[in-house]
Amino acid sequence: MTADMSAMSSAMSSPTKSEFDEKATGQAGLGFDEEKDHVDKEKTSSEPSSPSPQVQVLLKDEPHARVPLDSTPLEHAHEPLPPAAEAVVDPILRSALATEIENAEPAMGIVLSPIRQTLLCAAMTLTYFIGAASGASVIFIIPAMSKDLGVSTLAAQWVASAQSLAWGCGLLFAGRLADMYSRKFLFLLGLSITLVFTLISGAIPNLIGICIVRALAGLGTAIATPASFGICGVTFRTEPTRTVAFAVLGMGNPIGGTVGMILGGIMASIGEHGWRLLFYVLGGLCVIPIAVGFLVIPSDKHYVATRNPNQNKQIDWLGGFLVTAGVCLLAFSLTQSGIADDGWKTPYIPALLALSVILLVSFVFWEAFAERRTSIPPVAKLSLFTRNKGQGSVVLLMLFFIWIGTNGTFSLISLFYQEYQQVSPIRTTLYVVPAPIVGVLASIIVIYLVPRVRAPFLLATAGLLTGICAMIYAVEPEGLTYWAAEFIGLICLPFGPDMTTAIGSIIISNLCDDDEQSVMGALLQTTIQVGQAIGLCVASLIEQNVSQSTGSILQGLRTSFFATMALSWITIPLALIFLGNMGFAQEVRRKDSSSKAARPHF
């Protein structure tokens, strides 16, 4: 047996890259003993060697001796073998295996043609585009809608709020379902729901009905969005394609926001019922990603090699209820505080806010209990937040603060022009259009900078630029021209949210296993949605209180701009202190993996 083990160790000590690639891609699927025969026969046909009967008996039924498609095997090279095998297998064999694994390259994943890659990425991006376009465009038709329906402008704002609330509330649970079952199916299902209820929105004759169907349309977007993130995460595995895919995915928000503002302004100016045409246009846009996605997204059988065959598919209904209800009430109370006549003095608003906090805290405790004490897979494992010394949590925290600062600043800019300078909505749109346009350029710049500049410096610079925009509006002398200050500020504004979202998406995806991609994409989008709601609430609350106490709307705006500046700049120490040792974003890898679905076992 000693002679047999020595021959096996010699055969494994110097594997060729092609041999490992064959195993890593799952084409060979050889266990230890079969693999040994395969290599020995190639090395010398004159000295055939058979594995010892003891090793055959011990290892022939070990399914975890196969290398999954998306593995990075080094992390598990030193995990213990079964006790019986440990006594038989020569230690030299383990050393040889570790050397082979360490020198190997990660698996390449599914190979698609360039045209199919482009179409798939475009379909995923359109999901974010449609969500952003819906939110931005509906805001501009509110005055025309309120007049046509005979309701107040404040009441009509719920048409926009209903969609964004439903979108934010259903993300996490939908992401978990996408990871467990079929991302392609949920992507198509979500967009189909959005298509149907967006078209119905244009025909509803009353405000309550429109709000209900807009909420259902937002729920469809919530189902499709995390699935699209997960599809990108498990399909695009090699660089620079992966960076390009997530950068393009990040373009959906700024492009959608720009097109939405223009589209909403056009539809509002058509005539008395022109606002209804907006919903037909938005619904028609949904047809494109549905058709393209149906044709180009690989079917689920192509991802079988990257999924855990023993994945527990129980549904955490309690966790899903707690997080959905908690996020929904949180977003509702924050949104309603800016719509209700008495704001936070309205009794039910702080009560709902407190209830939302209780539900979210209960969700955290339940998820910890479910992960450690039950067989139910939690909606979001709390261990997700501690990987790589909490790098994923820091990225999410940065997204939270940068979107608070961005959305708060953007809402204040709208008030600055419409309330302080008494500018029409259309002219306000023209003033702020440079921001989303530059946002598209920022996403493109990410493709060039990510492989050349370390992630902490990119993230810190992005946050700095967004804060500079708020600072310019806060200190701008009265009477200064638009081009001298405000235009420069609007150019700086989008770098924070758009670059942080694109880079954060790459980092978050790299820290996840395949069966966690969609839920982490959902967590990222939920963080953005909550940050946007809080940013709007904080900015309006400070502006109203200061304006009332000083009697000067300009003073209220300036104080609020300073607040959003500070919130944006919180991302700078987060990036430089807590992510200071991080290298390039695309090189971030999970260091504490324990997932059998995405990592090999020896």
C-alpha positions as CSV (number, residue, x, y, z in Angstrom):
1,M,0.0,0.0,0.0
2,T,2.9,2.3,0.7
3,A,4.1,1.8,-2.9
4,D,0.6,2.6,-4.2
5,M,0.4,5.8,-2.2
6,S,3.9,6.9,-3.2
7,A,2.9,6.5,-6.9
8,M,-0.3,8.4,-6.3
9,S,1.6,11.3,-4.6
10,S,4.1,11.5,-7.4
11,A,1.4,11.6,-10.0
12,M,-0.5,14.4,-8.2
13,S,2.6,16.6,-7.4
14,S,2.9,18.2,-10.8
15,P,-0.5,18.3,-12.6
16,T,-0.8,20.2,-15.8
17,K,-3.2,23.2,-16.1
18,S,-5.2,21.4,-18.8
19,E,-5.8,18.5,-16.5
20,F,-7.0,20.8,-13.7
21,D,-9.2,22.8,-16.0
22,E,-10.9,19.6,-17.1
23,K,-11.7,18.7,-13.5
24,A,-12.6,22.3,-12.5
25,T,-15.1,22.7,-15.3
26,G,-16.8,19.5,-14.2
27,Q,-16.2,17.7,-17.5
28,A,-14.1,14.9,-15.9
29,G,-15.8,14.6,-12.6
30,L,-13.2,12.2,-11.3
31,G,-12.8,11.1,-7.7
32,F,-9.4,10.7,-6.2
33,D,-8.8,7.2,-7.4
34,E,-10.1,7.6,-10.9
35,E,-8.1,10.8,-11.2
36,K,-4.9,9.0,-10.1
37,D,-5.4,6.4,-12.8
38,H,-6.0,9.1,-15.4
39,V,-2.8,11.0,-14.6
40,D,-0.6,7.9,-14.2
41,K,-1.6,6.6,-17.6
42,E,-0.7,9.9,-19.3
43,K,2.6,10.2,-17.5
44,T,3.9,6.6,-18.1
45,S,2.1,3.8,-19.9
46,S,4.9,1.4,-18.8
47,E,4.3,1.8,-15.1
48,P,0.5,1.5,-14.6
49,S,-0.5,1.9,-11.0
50,S,-3.7,0.9,-9.2
51,P,-5.0,2.6,-6.1
52,S,-5.0,0.6,-3.0
53,P,-8.3,-1.3,-2.2
54,Q,-8.5,0.5,1.1
55,V,-8.5,3.9,-0.5
56,Q,-11.0,2.8,-3.1
57,V,-13.4,1.7,-0.4
58,L,-12.9,4.8,1.7
59,L,-13.3,7.4,-1.1
60,K,-15.4,5.9,-3.9
61,D,-18.6,7.2,-2.3
62,E,-17.3,10.7,-1.5
63,P,-19.4,13.0,-3.8
64,H,-17.6,16.1,-2.4
65,A,-14.4,15.0,-4.1
66,R,-15.6,16.6,-7.3
67,V,-14.8,20.2,-8.1
68,P,-17.8,22.5,-8.8
69,L,-17.9,24.8,-11.8
70,D,-17.4,28.1,-9.9
71,S,-15.0,26.9,-7.3
72,T,-12.0,28.6,-5.8
73,P,-10.7,25.5,-4.1
74,L,-7.7,26.8,-2.0
75,E,-9.9,27.9,0.9
76,H,-11.0,24.3,1.6
77,A,-7.7,22.5,0.8
78,H,-7.0,22.0,4.5
79,E,-10.4,20.8,5.7
80,P,-10.1,17.3,7.4
81,L,-10.8,14.1,5.5
82,P,-13.1,11.5,7.1
83,P,-11.3,9.9,10.1
84,A,-10.8,6.6,8.4
85,A,-9.4,8.1,5.2
86,E,-7.1,10.4,7.2
87,A,-5.3,7.3,8.6
88,V,-4.7,5.9,5.2
89,V,-4.0,8.8,2.9
90,D,-0.4,9.9,2.8
91,P,0.1,13.5,4.0
92,I,2.2,14.1,0.8
93,L,-1.0,13.7,-1.2
94,R,-2.7,16.5,0.6
95,S,0.3,18.8,0.1
96,A,0.3,18.0,-3.6
97,L,-3.4,18.7,-3.9
98,A,-3.1,22.0,-2.1
99,T,-0.3,23.0,-4.5
100,E,-2.3,22.0,-7.5
101,I,-5.3,24.0,-6.2
102,E,-3.3,27.1,-5.3
103,N,-1.8,27.4,-8.7
104,A,-5.1,26.8,-10.6
105,E,-7.3,29.5,-12.1
106,P,-11.0,29.9,-11.2
107,A,-13.5,28.3,-13.4
108,M,-14.8,30.4,-16.3
109,G,-18.5,29.8,-15.9
110,I,-21.0,29.7,-18.7
111,V,-19.6,30.8,-22.1
112,L,-21.9,33.0,-24.2
113,S,-21.3,34.6,-27.6
114,P,-20.5,38.3,-27.5
115,I,-23.9,39.2,-29.0
116,R,-25.7,37.1,-26.5
117,Q,-23.7,38.6,-23.6
118,T,-24.6,42.1,-24.9
119,L,-28.3,41.3,-25.2
120,L,-28.5,39.7,-21.8
121,C,-26.8,42.6,-20.1
122,A,-29.1,45.0,-21.9
123,A,-32.2,43.1,-20.7
124,M,-31.0,43.1,-17.1
125,T,-30.1,46.9,-17.3
126,L,-33.6,47.7,-18.7
127,T,-35.1,46.3,-15.5
128,Y,-33.4,49.1,-13.5
129,F,-34.1,51.6,-16.3
130,I,-37.8,50.9,-16.2
131,G,-37.9,51.2,-12.4
132,A,-36.1,54.5,-12.4
133,A,-38.0,55.9,-15.4
134,S,-41.3,55.1,-13.7
135,G,-40.4,56.9,-10.5
136,A,-38.9,60.0,-12.2
137,S,-41.6,60.4,-14.8
138,V,-44.6,60.0,-12.5
139,I,-43.4,62.9,-10.4
140,F,-43.7,65.3,-13.3
141,I,-47.3,64.3,-14.2
142,I,-48.6,64.8,-10.6
143,P,-49.9,68.3,-11.2
144,A,-51.8,67.3,-14.4
145,M,-53.1,64.1,-12.8
146,S,-54.4,65.9,-9.7
147,K,-56.2,68.4,-11.8
148,D,-57.7,65.7,-14.1
149,L,-58.8,63.5,-11.1
150,G,-60.0,66.4,-9.0
151,V,-57.7,65.7,-6.0
152,S,-55.0,67.6,-4.2
153,T,-51.4,67.5,-5.3
154,L,-50.4,66.0,-2.0
155,A,-52.9,63.2,-2.5
156,A,-51.7,62.6,-6.1
157,Q,-48.1,62.1,-4.8
158,W,-49.2,58.7,-3.6
159,V,-49.3,57.5,-7.2
160,A,-45.5,57.8,-7.2
161,S,-45.0,56.7,-3.6
162,A,-47.1,53.5,-4.0
163,Q,-44.8,52.1,-6.7
164,S,-41.6,52.9,-4.9
165,L,-42.9,51.6,-1.6
166,A,-43.9,48.2,-3.1
167,W,-40.6,48.0,-5.0
168,G,-38.6,48.4,-1.8
169,C,-40.7,46.1,0.3
170,G,-40.6,43.0,-1.8
171,L,-37.0,42.9,-2.7
172,L,-35.4,40.7,-0.1
173,F,-38.0,38.0,-0.1
174,A,-38.1,37.9,-3.9
175,G,-34.3,37.7,-4.0
176,R,-34.3,34.7,-1.7
177,L,-36.9,33.0,-3.9
178,A,-34.8,33.7,-7.0
179,D,-31.8,32.1,-5.5
180,M,-33.7,29.0,-4.3
181,Y,-35.7,28.4,-7.5
182,S,-35.4,30.0,-10.9
183,R,-33.9,33.4,-11.6
184,K,-35.0,33.4,-15.2
185,F,-38.6,32.5,-14.3
186,L,-38.9,35.2,-11.6
187,F,-37.3,37.8,-13.9
188,L,-39.9,37.1,-16.6
189,L,-42.7,36.9,-14.0
190,G,-41.8,40.1,-12.3
191,L,-41.6,42.1,-15.6
192,S,-44.8,40.6,-16.8
193,I,-46.6,41.7,-13.7
194,T,-45.1,45.2,-14.1
195,L,-46.2,45.2,-17.8
196,V,-49.8,44.3,-17.0
197,F,-50.5,46.6,-14.1
198,T,-48.6,49.5,-15.7
199,L,-50.9,49.3,-18.7
200,I,-54.0,49.1,-16.4
201,S,-52.8,52.2,-14.6
202,G,-53.6,54.3,-17.7
203,A,-57.2,53.2,-17.7
204,I,-58.2,53.5,-14.0
205,P,-60.5,56.5,-13.5
206,N,-59.9,57.2,-9.8
207,L,-56.9,57.9,-7.5
208,I,-57.3,54.9,-5.1
209,G,-57.5,52.4,-8.0
210,I,-54.4,54.0,-9.6
211,C,-52.4,53.8,-6.3
212,I,-53.3,50.1,-5.9
213,V,-52.3,49.0,-9.4
214,R,-49.1,51.2,-9.2
215,A,-48.2,49.3,-6.0
216,L,-48.7,46.0,-7.9
217,A,-46.5,47.2,-10.7
218,G,-43.9,48.1,-8.1
219,L,-44.1,44.6,-6.7
220,G,-43.4,43.2,-10.1
221,T,-40.3,45.3,-10.4
222,A,-39.3,44.1,-6.9
223,I,-39.5,40.5,-8.1
224,A,-37.5,41.1,-11.3
225,T,-34.7,43.4,-9.9
226,P,-32.9,40.9,-7.6
227,A,-33.2,38.2,-10.2
228,S,-31.5,40.4,-12.8
229,F,-28.6,41.1,-10.4
230,G,-28.3,37.3,-9.7
231,I,-28.3,36.5,-13.4
232,C,-25.4,38.9,-13.9
233,G,-23.5,37.5,-10.9
234,V,-23.6,33.9,-12.0
235,T,-23.2,34.4,-15.7
236,F,-20.4,37.0,-16.0
237,R,-17.4,35.5,-14.2
238,T,-14.3,36.7,-16.0
239,E,-12.7,40.1,-16.2
240,P,-13.2,42.6,-17.7
241,T,-16.6,41.2,-18.8
242,R,-17.8,41.1,-15.2
243,T,-16.9,44.7,-14.4
244,V,-18.4,45.9,-17.6
245,A,-21.7,44.0,-16.9
246,F,-22.1,45.5,-13.4
247,A,-21.1,49.0,-14.6
248,V,-23.7,48.8,-17.4
249,L,-26.2,47.5,-14.9
250,G,-25.6,50.6,-12.8
251,M,-26.3,52.8,-15.8
252,G,-30.0,51.8,-15.7
253,N,-30.8,54.2,-12.8
254,P,-29.3,57.4,-14.2
255,I,-30.4,56.8,-17.8
256,G,-33.9,55.8,-16.6
257,G,-34.1,58.9,-14.4
258,T,-33.0,61.2,-17.3
259,V,-35.4,59.6,-19.8
260,G,-38.2,59.5,-17.2
261,M,-37.9,63.3,-16.4
262,I,-38.1,64.1,-20.1
263,L,-40.9,61.7,-20.8
264,G,-42.9,62.9,-17.9
265,G,-42.5,66.5,-18.9
266,I,-43.6,65.7,-22.5
267,M,-46.7,63.7,-21.4
268,A,-47.8,66.3,-18.9
269,S,-47.7,69.0,-21.5
270,I,-49.7,67.1,-24.2
271,G,-53.2,67.9,-22.8
272,E,-55.8,67.2,-20.1
273,H,-55.5,63.4,-20.3
274,G,-51.9,63.2,-21.7
275,W,-50.6,61.9,-18.4
276,R,-52.4,58.6,-19.0
277,L,-50.2,58.0,-22.1
278,L,-47.2,57.8,-19.9
279,F,-48.3,54.5,-18.4
280,Y,-48.8,53.0,-21.9
281,V,-45.3,54.0,-22.9
282,L,-43.8,52.6,-19.7
283,G,-45.8,49.4,-20.1
284,G,-44.6,49.0,-23.7
285,L,-41.0,49.3,-22.6
286,C,-41.4,46.2,-20.5
287,V,-42.0,44.1,-23.6
288,I,-38.4,44.6,-24.6
289,P,-36.6,42.9,-21.7
290,I,-39.3,40.2,-21.5
291,A,-38.7,39.2,-25.1
292,V,-35.0,39.5,-25.0
293,G,-34.7,37.8,-21.6
294,F,-36.8,34.9,-22.8
295,L,-34.5,34.3,-25.7
296,V,-31.0,35.0,-24.3
297,I,-31.0,34.1,-20.5
298,P,-29.6,30.6,-20.2
299,S,-32.1,28.1,-18.8
300,D,-31.7,26.9,-15.3
301,K,-30.2,23.6,-16.2
302,H,-27.0,25.4,-17.3
303,Y,-26.5,26.6,-13.8
304,V,-26.9,23.2,-12.2
305,A,-23.1,22.8,-11.7
306,T,-23.0,26.0,-9.7
307,R,-25.9,25.2,-7.4
308,N,-25.9,23.1,-4.3
309,P,-27.7,19.9,-5.2
310,N,-28.6,19.4,-1.5
311,Q,-30.0,23.0,-1.1
312,N,-32.7,23.3,1.5
313,K,-35.7,24.8,-0.3
314,Q,-37.9,25.5,2.7
315,I,-39.3,29.0,2.7
316,D,-38.7,31.3,5.7
317,W,-42.3,32.7,5.7
318,L,-41.9,34.4,9.1
319,G,-38.7,36.1,8.1
320,G,-40.2,37.2,4.8
321,F,-43.2,38.7,6.6
322,L,-41.1,40.5,9.2
323,V,-38.7,42.1,6.7
324,T,-41.4,42.9,4.2
325,A,-43.8,44.5,6.7
326,G,-40.9,46.3,8.5
327,V,-39.5,47.9,5.4
328,C,-42.9,48.7,4.1
329,L,-44.0,50.5,7.3
330,L,-40.6,52.3,7.6
331,A,-40.8,53.6,4.0
332,F,-44.5,54.5,4.4
333,S,-43.9,56.5,7.6
334,L,-41.0,58.4,6.1
335,T,-42.8,59.1,2.9
336,Q,-46.1,60.1,4.7
337,S,-44.2,62.5,7.0
338,G,-43.5,64.7,3.9
339,I,-47.0,64.4,2.5
340,A,-49.2,64.8,5.6
341,D,-50.3,68.3,6.5
342,D,-48.9,68.1,10.0
343,G,-45.9,66.0,9.1
344,W,-44.4,64.2,12.1
345,K,-47.0,65.7,14.3
346,T,-49.6,63.4,12.7
347,P,-50.1,60.7,15.4
348,Y,-50.0,57.6,13.3
349,I,-46.7,58.4,11.6
350,P,-44.4,58.1,14.6
351,A,-46.4,55.1,15.8
352,L,-45.9,53.3,12.4
353,L,-42.2,54.2,12.5
354,A,-41.8,52.7,15.9
355,L,-43.7,49.5,14.8
356,S,-41.4,49.2,11.7
357,V,-38.3,49.3,14.0
358,I,-39.8,46.6,16.2
359,L,-40.5,44.4,13.2
360,L,-37.0,44.9,11.7
361,V,-35.3,44.2,15.0
362,S,-37.5,41.1,15.4
363,F,-36.4,40.1,11.9
364,V,-32.7,40.2,12.9
365,F,-33.2,38.1,16.0
366,W,-35.4,35.6,14.0
367,E,-32.8,35.3,11.2
368,A,-30.0,34.6,13.8
369,F,-32.2,31.9,15.5
370,A,-33.2,30.3,12.2
371,E,-29.6,30.2,10.9
372,R,-28.3,28.5,14.1
373,R,-31.1,26.6,15.6
374,T,-33.5,25.5,12.8
375,S,-33.3,23.7,9.5
376,I,-35.1,26.7,7.8
377,P,-32.8,28.6,5.5
378,P,-33.1,32.3,6.5
379,V,-34.1,35.0,4.1
380,A,-30.7,36.8,4.7
381,K,-28.0,35.0,6.6
382,L,-26.5,37.3,9.3
383,S,-23.1,35.7,8.4
384,L,-23.4,37.6,5.1
385,F,-22.6,40.8,7.0
386,T,-19.4,39.5,8.7
387,R,-17.5,38.0,5.7
388,N,-14.1,39.3,5.0
389,K,-14.1,41.2,8.3
390,G,-17.4,42.9,7.4
391,Q,-16.4,44.4,4.1
392,G,-19.9,43.7,2.6
393,S,-21.5,45.5,5.6
394,V,-19.2,48.5,5.1
395,V,-20.2,48.7,1.4
396,L,-23.9,48.6,2.2
397,L,-23.4,51.3,4.9
398,M,-21.6,53.5,2.3
399,L,-24.5,53.0,-0.1
400,F,-27.0,53.9,2.6
401,F,-25.3,57.2,3.4
402,I,-24.4,58.2,-0.1
403,W,-28.0,57.7,-1.2
404,I,-29.3,59.7,1.8
405,G,-27.0,62.5,0.8
406,T,-27.8,62.3,-2.9
407,N,-31.6,62.1,-2.7
408,G,-31.7,64.7,0.0
409,T,-29.5,67.1,-2.1
410,F,-31.6,66.4,-5.2
411,S,-34.9,67.2,-3.5
412,L,-33.4,70.4,-2.0
413,I,-32.2,71.4,-5.5
414,S,-35.7,71.1,-6.8
415,L,-37.0,73.3,-3.9
416,F,-34.2,75.7,-4.5
417,Y,-35.4,76.4,-8.1
418,Q,-39.1,76.0,-7.7
419,E,-39.7,77.5,-4.2
420,Y,-36.8,80.0,-3.8
421,Q,-36.2,81.1,-7.4
422,Q,-39.8,80.5,-8.5
423,V,-38.8,78.6,-11.6
424,S,-41.3,76.4,-13.6
425,P,-41.0,72.6,-13.4
426,I,-39.9,72.3,-17.0
427,R,-37.1,74.8,-16.5
428,T,-36.1,73.0,-13.3
429,T,-35.8,69.8,-15.3
430,L,-33.5,71.5,-17.8
431,Y,-31.4,72.9,-14.9
432,V,-30.9,69.4,-13.3
433,V,-30.6,67.3,-16.5
434,P,-26.7,67.5,-16.5
435,A,-26.7,65.4,-13.3
436,P,-28.2,62.2,-14.7
437,I,-26.3,62.6,-18.0
438,V,-23.0,62.8,-16.1
439,G,-24.2,59.8,-14.1
440,V,-24.1,57.7,-17.2
441,L,-20.5,58.9,-17.9
442,A,-19.6,58.0,-14.3
443,S,-20.8,54.5,-14.8
444,I,-18.7,54.3,-18.0
445,I,-15.7,55.7,-16.2
446,V,-16.0,52.8,-13.6
447,I,-15.1,50.3,-16.4
448,Y,-11.8,52.1,-16.9
449,L,-10.9,52.9,-13.3
450,V,-11.9,49.7,-11.5
451,P,-8.9,47.6,-12.7
452,R,-6.5,50.6,-12.3
453,V,-7.4,52.3,-9.0
454,R,-7.9,50.6,-5.6
455,A,-11.6,50.5,-4.5
456,P,-11.2,52.5,-1.3
457,F,-9.8,55.5,-3.2
458,L,-12.6,55.3,-5.8
459,L,-15.3,55.1,-3.2
460,A,-13.9,57.9,-1.1
461,T,-13.5,60.2,-4.1
462,A,-17.1,59.5,-5.3
463,G,-18.5,60.5,-1.9
464,L,-16.3,63.6,-1.8
465,L,-17.7,64.8,-5.1
466,T,-21.3,64.3,-4.2
467,G,-20.7,66.3,-0.9
468,I,-19.1,69.1,-2.9
469,C,-22.3,69.6,-4.9
470,A,-24.3,70.1,-1.6
471,M,-21.5,72.4,-0.4
472,I,-21.7,74.6,-3.5
473,Y,-25.4,75.1,-3.1
474,A,-24.9,75.8,0.6
475,V,-22.3,78.6,0.2
476,E,-23.2,80.0,-3.2
477,P,-23.6,83.8,-3.0
478,E,-26.9,85.2,-4.0
479,G,-27.0,86.5,-7.6
480,L,-24.3,84.1,-8.9
481,T,-25.1,82.7,-12.3
482,Y,-26.1,79.1,-12.9
483,W,-23.0,78.3,-14.9
484,A,-20.6,79.7,-12.3
485,A,-21.5,77.4,-9.5
486,E,-24.7,75.3,-9.8
487,F,-23.7,73.7,-13.1
488,I,-20.4,72.6,-11.5
489,G,-22.2,71.2,-8.5
490,L,-24.7,69.2,-10.7
491,I,-21.7,67.6,-12.5
492,C,-20.2,66.5,-9.2
493,L,-23.5,65.1,-7.7
494,P,-23.9,61.8,-9.6
495,F,-20.4,60.4,-9.0
496,G,-21.2,59.3,-5.5
497,P,-24.3,57.3,-6.1
498,D,-23.5,55.9,-9.5
499,M,-19.8,55.0,-8.9
500,T,-20.6,53.6,-5.4
501,T,-23.5,51.5,-6.7
502,A,-21.4,50.1,-9.6
503,I,-18.3,49.3,-7.5
504,G,-20.4,48.1,-4.6
505,S,-22.2,45.7,-6.9
506,I,-19.0,44.2,-8.0
507,I,-17.7,43.8,-4.4
508,I,-21.0,42.4,-3.0
509,S,-21.3,39.9,-5.9
510,N,-17.7,38.7,-5.4
511,L,-18.4,38.1,-1.7
512,C,-21.4,35.9,-2.3
513,D,-21.8,32.3,-3.3
514,D,-24.0,31.5,-6.3
515,D,-27.0,30.6,-4.2
516,E,-26.8,34.1,-2.5
517,Q,-26.4,36.4,-5.5
518,S,-30.0,37.5,-5.9
519,V,-30.7,38.0,-2.2
520,M,-27.5,40.2,-1.9
521,G,-28.6,42.1,-4.9
522,A,-32.0,42.6,-3.2
523,L,-30.2,43.7,0.0
524,L,-28.2,46.2,-2.0
525,Q,-31.3,47.6,-3.7
526,T,-33.2,47.7,-0.4
527,T,-30.4,49.7,1.2
528,I,-30.6,52.2,-1.7
529,Q,-34.4,52.5,-1.5
530,V,-34.4,53.1,2.3
531,G,-31.5,55.5,2.0
532,Q,-33.5,57.5,-0.6
533,A,-36.6,57.6,1.6
534,I,-34.6,58.8,4.6
535,G,-32.7,61.3,2.6
536,L,-35.9,62.9,1.4
537,C,-37.3,62.9,4.9
538,V,-34.1,64.4,6.6
539,A,-33.7,67.1,4.0
540,S,-37.4,68.2,4.1
541,L,-37.5,68.1,7.9
542,I,-34.5,70.3,8.4
543,E,-35.5,72.7,5.7
544,Q,-39.0,73.2,7.0
545,N,-38.0,73.6,10.7
546,V,-35.2,76.1,9.9
547,S,-37.3,78.0,7.4
548,Q,-40.1,78.4,9.9
549,S,-37.8,79.4,12.8
550,T,-35.8,81.9,10.8
551,G,-38.5,83.1,8.3
552,S,-36.0,82.6,5.5
553,I,-36.4,79.7,3.0
554,L,-32.9,80.3,1.7
555,Q,-31.5,79.8,5.2
556,G,-33.5,76.6,5.6
557,L,-32.1,75.3,2.2
558,R,-28.5,76.2,3.1
559,T,-28.7,74.4,6.5
560,S,-30.2,71.3,4.8
561,F,-27.5,71.4,2.1
562,F,-24.8,71.4,4.8
563,A,-26.5,68.3,6.4
564,T,-26.6,66.3,3.2
565,M,-23.0,67.3,2.6
566,A,-22.0,65.8,5.9
567,L,-24.0,62.7,5.3
568,S,-22.3,62.2,1.9
569,W,-18.9,62.7,3.4
570,I,-19.4,59.9,6.0
571,T,-18.5,57.6,3.2
572,I,-15.0,58.9,3.1
573,P,-13.8,57.6,6.5
574,L,-15.8,54.4,5.9
575,A,-13.8,53.7,2.7
576,L,-10.4,54.8,3.9
577,I,-10.5,53.3,7.4
578,F,-12.6,50.2,7.1
579,L,-11.8,49.3,3.5
580,G,-8.3,50.7,3.5
581,N,-6.6,47.3,2.9
582,M,-8.9,46.4,0.0
583,G,-7.3,46.2,-3.4
584,F,-9.0,46.4,-6.8
585,A,-12.8,45.7,-6.6
586,Q,-12.8,42.9,-9.1
587,E,-10.1,41.1,-7.1
588,V,-12.2,40.9,-3.9
589,R,-12.9,37.3,-3.0
590,R,-14.6,35.6,-0.1
591,K,-12.0,34.4,2.4
592,D,-14.2,32.6,4.9
593,S,-16.4,30.5,2.6
594,S,-18.1,27.5,3.9
595,S,-20.6,26.9,1.2
596,K,-20.7,23.4,-0.3
597,A,-22.6,24.8,-3.3
598,A,-19.8,27.1,-4.4
599,R,-16.6,25.6,-2.9
600,P,-14.9,22.2,-3.4
601,H,-14.2,19.8,-0.6
602,F,-11.3,17.4,-0.3
